[in-house]
Amino acid sequence: MTENNKTEIIYEEIKLPEVSYEGSDSKLLELISKLKKGTFRIIVFTIVGMIMGWFSYMYYGDTFIVTKIILAIPYKINEAIYVSIIGTGNAAIQMLSLPMGDTMFFSNSIIATFLAERITPVLIGGAIYGCLGYFTGDKRVFTLERFVKFVCVHMVILVVFIGLVYGVNAKAVYDNNHLKDVQYFFLESEECSEMVFDERGDVLKAAFERELKRDDSIQQDVTDELPIQIVFAGNTRYMRAAVNVKKHYLITEDGSIYHVSKEFCGYVKEYYDTGSLMGVQNISVGEEEAEDERN
């Protein structure tokens, strides 16, 4: 083998940066010890803040003003982000009682509401208490630069999570307005309301699906519209809607119009006028009338 065919392997020298420390070894060990203790303290503070954030929704029931304020901070910041700063879209919707109860967050999705109302305060509480842990650390170790990085990491996590929540809600709104996975109906009258999920619910759902189709040619007429609420996908999604009992259509929250059967409209009108469906009265109303008779 000639020298020209030989492969030369060249090793480049790797130089590591030298860091000079002007101080004694004992001083360096002290700083390392403070770093370990401070990091542990920050982790503990963050975990405590996350726990406080989880329970922060309970602030309204607390009668002791000090703990009430402490609990309220993560929740009120969370409320301001979703309701006041970004918005949830609920203001444009006619306020009706929901089967899951009224909410200031996302009326279409119980999952998005849970993430917004319960999980977001956990992240906010962890960030707040983590910052408090930073402030109590040695300033020689926990510098302003490190604190800014710590805050930025929490902000990124919070922004990404909030974006995820709005994504979950957007998917729920889309599915609701396209009437995907309809499960039950929540009927209303002037005196009462009722979620119909027994045998009557099966009949009502069958009547709803019988002639259901999207029909953009129908002109909305609010005169004969009656309120109705729809429960979707295992009680995870809800939507307020209206049924025109004369023109036989259902209009969703985004204004999409679907033709529905005359039979379905008849059931909606029957309940609105009488508080009963298929001859069966709402049990709660019957109990109230029986109580009035006993008194």
Solvent accessible surface area in square Angstrom, and as a share of the most:
residue,aa,sasa,rsa
1,M,193,0.86
2,T,83,0.48
3,E,140,0.63
4,N,144,0.74
5,N,104,0.54
6,K,117,0.50
7,T,123,0.72
8,E,146,0.66
9,I,127,0.64
10,I,142,0.72
11,Y,187,0.71
12,E,152,0.68
13,E,141,0.63
14,I,149,0.75
15,K,164,0.69
16,L,147,0.73
17,P,118,0.74
18,E,170,0.76
19,V,136,0.78
20,S,101,0.65
21,Y,92,0.35
22,E,171,0.77
23,G,46,0.44
24,S,64,0.41
25,D,110,0.57
26,S,78,0.50
27,K,82,0.35
28,L,70,0.35
29,L,116,0.58
30,E,68,0.31
31,L,39,0.19
32,I,72,0.37
33,S,44,0.28
34,K,65,0.27
35,L,64,0.32
36,K,139,0.59
37,K,138,0.58
38,G,0,0.00
39,T,59,0.34
40,F,137,0.57
41,R,69,0.25
42,I,15,0.07
43,I,90,0.45
44,V,59,0.34
45,F,63,0.26
46,T,22,0.13
47,I,89,0.45
48,V,64,0.37
49,G,0,0.00
50,M,72,0.32
51,I,92,0.47
52,M,50,0.22
53,G,1,0.01
54,W,85,0.30
55,F,93,0.39
56,S,0,0.00
57,Y,59,0.22
58,M,91,0.41
59,Y,37,0.14
60,Y,149,0.57
61,G,57,0.55
62,D,34,0.18
63,T,136,0.79
64,F,119,0.49
65,I,106,0.54
66,V,76,0.44
67,T,55,0.32
68,K,57,0.24
69,I,95,0.48
70,I,67,0.34
71,L,27,0.14
72,A,13,0.10
73,I,80,0.41
74,P,2,0.01
75,Y,14,0.05
76,K,89,0.38
77,I,70,0.36
78,N,0,0.00
79,E,32,0.14
80,A,38,0.29
81,I,26,0.13
82,Y,0,0.00
83,V,57,0.33
84,S,88,0.57
85,I,130,0.66
86,I,92,0.47
87,G,24,0.23
88,T,24,0.14
89,G,52,0.50
90,N,15,0.08
91,A,110,0.85
92,A,100,0.78
93,I,33,0.17
94,Q,132,0.58
95,M,113,0.50
96,L,31,0.15
97,S,61,0.39
98,L,9,0.05
99,P,38,0.24
100,M,54,0.24
101,G,32,0.31
102,D,97,0.50
103,T,25,0.14
104,M,89,0.40
105,F,2,0.01
106,F,2,0.01
107,S,3,0.02
108,N,10,0.05
109,S,2,0.01
110,I,63,0.32
111,I,88,0.45
112,A,0,0.00
113,T,11,0.07
114,F,90,0.37
115,L,33,0.16
116,A,0,0.00
117,E,48,0.22
118,R,41,0.15
119,I,44,0.22
120,T,0,0.00
121,P,1,0.00
122,V,18,0.10
123,L,41,0.20
124,I,7,0.04
125,G,0,0.00
126,G,2,0.02
127,A,22,0.17
128,I,52,0.26
129,Y,41,0.15
130,G,0,0.00
131,C,26,0.16
132,L,81,0.40
133,G,0,0.00
134,Y,22,0.08
135,F,114,0.47
136,T,84,0.49
137,G,7,0.07
138,D,36,0.19
139,K,131,0.55
140,R,127,0.46
141,V,12,0.07
142,F,13,0.05
143,T,55,0.32
144,L,136,0.68
145,E,115,0.51
146,R,108,0.39
147,F,39,0.16
148,V,75,0.43
149,K,124,0.53
150,F,39,0.16
151,V,45,0.26
152,C,67,0.40
153,V,88,0.51
154,H,39,0.18
155,M,99,0.44
156,V,93,0.53
157,I,85,0.43
158,L,23,0.12
159,V,93,0.54
160,V,100,0.57
161,F,31,0.13
162,I,17,0.09
163,G,44,0.43
164,L,99,0.49
165,V,0,0.00
166,Y,51,0.20
167,G,40,0.38
168,V,42,0.24
169,N,18,0.09
170,A,60,0.47
171,K,121,0.51
172,A,5,0.04
173,V,48,0.28
174,Y,115,0.44
175,D,11,0.06
176,N,0,0.00
177,N,4,0.02
178,H,75,0.34
179,L,17,0.08
180,K,94,0.40
181,D,96,0.50
182,V,14,0.08
183,Q,54,0.24
184,Y,58,0.22
185,F,2,0.01
186,F,23,0.10
187,L,1,0.01
188,E,21,0.10
189,S,15,0.10
190,E,138,0.62
191,E,135,0.61
192,C,20,0.12
193,S,43,0.28
194,E,25,0.11
195,M,43,0.19
196,V,1,0.00
197,F,128,0.54
198,D,56,0.29
199,E,135,0.60
200,R,26,0.09
201,G,9,0.08
202,D,102,0.53
203,V,63,0.36
204,L,0,0.00
205,K,63,0.27
206,A,43,0.34
207,A,0,0.00
208,F,1,0.00
209,E,91,0.41
210,R,140,0.51
211,E,83,0.37
212,L,54,0.27
213,K,120,0.51
214,R,118,0.43
215,D,36,0.19
216,D,106,0.55
217,S,88,0.57
218,I,32,0.16
219,Q,134,0.60
220,Q,89,0.40
221,D,43,0.22
222,V,106,0.61
223,T,113,0.65
224,D,33,0.17
225,E,33,0.15
226,L,23,0.11
227,P,36,0.22
228,I,0,0.00
229,Q,0,0.00
230,I,0,0.00
231,V,0,0.00
232,F,0,0.00
233,A,38,0.30
234,G,49,0.47
235,N,64,0.33
236,T,41,0.24
237,R,21,0.08
238,Y,10,0.04
239,M,1,0.00
240,R,11,0.04
241,A,12,0.09
242,A,19,0.15
243,V,0,0.00
244,N,0,0.00
245,V,23,0.13
246,K,140,0.59
247,K,96,0.41
248,H,43,0.19
249,Y,0,0.00
250,L,0,0.00
251,I,17,0.09
252,T,7,0.04
253,E,55,0.25
254,D,91,0.47
255,G,40,0.38
256,S,10,0.07
257,I,17,0.09
258,Y,17,0.06
259,H,42,0.19
260,V,0,0.00
261,S,3,0.02
262,K,147,0.62
263,E,71,0.32
264,F,0,0.00
265,C,2,0.01
266,G,40,0.38
267,Y,39,0.15
268,V,5,0.03
269,K,93,0.39
270,E,50,0.23
271,Y,1,0.00
272,Y,59,0.22
273,D,84,0.43
274,T,83,0.48
275,G,5,0.05
276,S,18,0.12
277,L,0,0.00
278,M,61,0.27
279,G,70,0.68
280,V,73,0.42
281,Q,78,0.35
282,N,10,0.05
283,I,131,0.66
284,S,56,0.36
285,V,24,0.14
286,G,28,0.26
287,E,106,0.47
288,E,109,0.49
289,E,84,0.38
290,A,37,0.29
291,E,73,0.33
292,D,101,0.53
293,E,148,0.67
294,R,170,0.62
295,N,141,0.72
